[in-house]
């Protein structure tokens, strides 16, 4: 029977060990200086080289070579060990020898001198499986081991070891092997074995191995015995049952472009090809996860996708916001949960994609984090009606940005009250001098805050300035400018009479109106940031024309303009009921 | 000769014992002539028998007794739980009549030890200064020797200095140099566990060779340093640095840290934040919060800024998010690693 590739190609020298540079360097220099500990603990995930390293260590301490790197793999001891017949290397499987009796036997044998080698080396694999009694018995030996014995404990779950054991060992943590190193090693083995393999096939193998060299080599072994001339990406995918990355990228493109038809068509096509919808959902989720990394500025390290797909991912990450990705992940997670036991297994996925495409902008509800403003309103307002006009709804991103495909779908469902009297918007606010426009506020805000320093009394003016710098205008209600502050402290300070009067006067002057009021509310940092961003977007836009009343301004509102002109939306009046996202205040 | 090695620093004590053994000759001969007794059960006759024997092949007999002398100072029925070394008043009162006799006879016997015998008393607590055995050593400087080993306390300023000096000396003995940040990091991570410190230094010395040991080396090699990396992760989240947070998370995962353990550490950090915030809102000072929550003040100080920054409501929302993630991982809805990444991204918003 042929030997498994991963055993055949187990590293025989320290130089061949891949991806554990910190362990190799420490061990080789300790060996060179003759400073050998009596007990080592090798911890780390499977397939990262723990047993390999333990055997190398056993070989190196016993190697007979006078000089040159150890192990030499030439001398009698090295060869005996390589052939698995060195009596002084005792490998114990901790999982099946876990009781106190086995450890007692071990303790008796430990005291005998080695047969041929310098040191007896005990390798206890999966040492975390020992029983507590066995650990105690082992501890006695670890505390005072005979000089001719070296213990190497290897485990994948170091947290299951008692601290007393850990503290008696020199501990090394093995890490997952990076993708490129696994690919390099696979390439080396494939070449040496005469296996033809495509580079992207090897990358896919390495990816599926998640840092475990043994898994990767085993998979290569399986694939090589498949009987085909060369290992291709398709073959690996077939064996792993994996979805190739292109359809996933296509699906995400559809989501980005809001192409519901394309997305559903693609899902149907993939399912028709025999793909398990659950697997597809999982892979899609994985893809989204990778997009998140790309969005954050990291390379998509999980995907051995090639440059072309990587470029696509970058474009998609560009088009989507982190919120969109998170929402997508939530939808897909939910879908994968619902697939179990569903009569139509692909339905949850289709619904998730539909929801992602049709309602991409799930309005984050700012009202939730707005804390009630306890201060009475500074200026009595005629009616609550103005709060209901679409223009005054707090929008996280009111400024028209570059067309975002995700955001592009017009909202199809208008509130049910769309048939409300068309007169409503016209009566939103009394025409007159008191009307303040949010665009104007945005436009003038910096200037206004900056000019505060010229006001008197100076100390008060400066403190008001500092306060307002930490806040941002959120919206306008009649002639009241609502300013968001990060904390109750700020809000309270801003609502103090003197400060308020000073700020209001300055703001009225800056805006060129006779009177305006400022009301502070506390908002979450996210909202504050959104408001800041909105303002920054406005600052460089052309100053809005003065607007005599709200009905006119609705038509000139850039968001509405954009929606009607570019997206084909129809502006409809809505009933003056209180939108959920507007602040709680009821007069 | 008899020796009293007492104190809580078992690492240095073991080293002193090893040094003594090395003086007595080749290891195999010494081991032939060594008897070890457990102080809780050994009788005086057994002990005398071992001590009065003539060495076999070697020059000296080594008799080691673990924890006998502390037994004489154990709390009597009158005063339970007061075996502290400082309780000198109690030291003269043996627990019972039998004990008293044992102690008296032992005190009489010790000066008459044969010259070829080295009797070593290993005690895991410091003997009270009024102990008659300590006095006996003072009376017979040629017959007895006492060496006290106390661990430096890393919570006190003096202890910190002592510990830092110990680390430097130790590194030097291993032929390595170590810079100040690395020393601080080792103390932060390991504290006064000298055995662990020694083993880590051994590793670091081999790794660094000629060049000095730096903070980066400590982070690379010392396993406990990963807990500190989780703090980096929380910091990155607190500062909403998505990229740094995801980077750190991926690094932790690649270094083999189980996702659930990272998650557990994150939960305990946020739990601490909420607790600290609640107490701070009730008007507790930082120091009192640290005492109440039983955390190290420096760890709390690192966290208090973050605790104060967010609103109580947002901390609660975070906690709910953690719970949701936990449920999703444990009911198999999400892969742990994916769940963690999405969680971190969510928290960074």
Contacts between the chains, C-beta under 8 A, distances in Angstrom:
chain1	res1	chain2	res2	distance
A	22	B	207	6.8
A	22	B	220	5.4
A	22	B	221	6.0
A	25	B	207	5.7
A	26	B	203	5.5
A	26	B	206	4.8
A	26	B	207	4.3
A	26	B	221	7.0
A	27	B	206	7.6
A	29	B	206	4.7
A	29	B	207	7.0
A	29	B	209	5.7
A	30	B	202	7.7
A	30	B	203	7.9
A	30	B	206	3.9
A	33	B	206	6.9
A	35	B	202	6.9
A	35	B	206	6.5
A	37	B	199	7.4
A	37	B	202	6.9
A	43	B	223	7.3
A	43	B	256	7.5
A	44	B	256	4.6
A	45	B	256	4.7
A	48	B	256	7.0
A	147	B	27	6.9
A	158	B	223	7.7
A	159	B	261	7.0
A	167	B	193	6.8
A	167	B	195	5.4
A	167	B	196	5.3
A	167	B	199	7.6
A	168	B	195	7.7
A	169	B	199	7.6
A	170	B	199	5.2
A	170	B	202	6.6
A	170	B	203	5.9
A	171	B	199	7.5
A	171	B	223	5.5
A	172	B	203	7.6
A	173	B	223	4.9
A	173	B	255	6.7
A	173	B	256	6.3
A	174	B	256	6.4
A	175	B	254	6.0
A	175	B	255	4.7
A	175	B	256	5.5
A	176	B	253	7.5
A	176	B	254	4.8
A	176	B	255	7.3
A	176	B	256	6.0
A	178	B	254	7.4
A	211	B	254	6.7
A	285	B	338	6.5
A	286	B	338	6.9
A	289	B	338	5.1
A	289	B	341	5.6
A	289	B	342	7.0
A	292	B	246	7.4
A	292	B	341	6.4
A	292	B	342	7.3
A	292	B	345	5.5
A	293	B	246	6.0
A	293	B	250	7.8
A	293	B	341	7.7
A	295	B	242	7.9
A	296	B	242	4.7
A	296	B	243	4.3
A	296	B	246	4.9
A	296	B	345	7.6
A	297	B	243	4.6
A	298	B	243	6.5
A	298	B	246	6.1
A	298	B	247	6.4
A	298	B	250	7.4
A	301	B	250	7.5
A	322	B	242	6.9
A	322	B	345	6.0
A	322	B	348	7.7
A	322	B	349	6.5
A	323	B	349	7.0
A	325	B	345	7.2
A	326	B	342	6.3
A	326	B	345	6.0
A	326	B	346	5.7
A	326	B	349	7.7
A	329	B	338	8.0
A	329	B	342	5.0
A	333	B	328	6.8
A	333	B	333	5.8
A	333	B	334	5.7
A	336	B	333	7.0
A	337	B	333	5.2
A	369	B	311	7.8
A	369	B	313	6.8
A	369	B	314	7.4
A	371	B	311	8.0
A	371	B	313	8.0
A	487	B	311	7.9
A	524	B	311	7.2
A	524	B	314	6.5
A	525	B	310	8.0
A	526	B	349	6.3
